[in-house]
């Protein structure tokens, strides 16, 4: 999978996790364990995106975000 497609896939997963977090928060009795797990996964994906972007920037100093 080309790097840009991988980043887009990660962004899609990140957005879906945000949707799941919001759904859980709007339930009558949100499960804090579920919310915590989703937030950790969302952060892990964000960090992956940032690492990839950082590697791209280091390999191509003229790359724009």
C-alpha positions, 0 to 999 in steps of 0.5 A: 500500500502506498504511504499516502493511502496508508495515511488516509486509511489511518485518518479514516480509522481515527475519524471512526474512533471519534464517532464511536467515542461520541456515540458512547458519550451520548449514551445514558450510561457511558462506559468509561472503560470503553471510552478510555480504550477508544481514546487510547487507540485514537491516540495510537493512530494519531501518533502513527500518522505523525511518525509517518508525516515526520519521516516524509518531511525528513526524507523530503524537506520540500514536502508540505503538509 
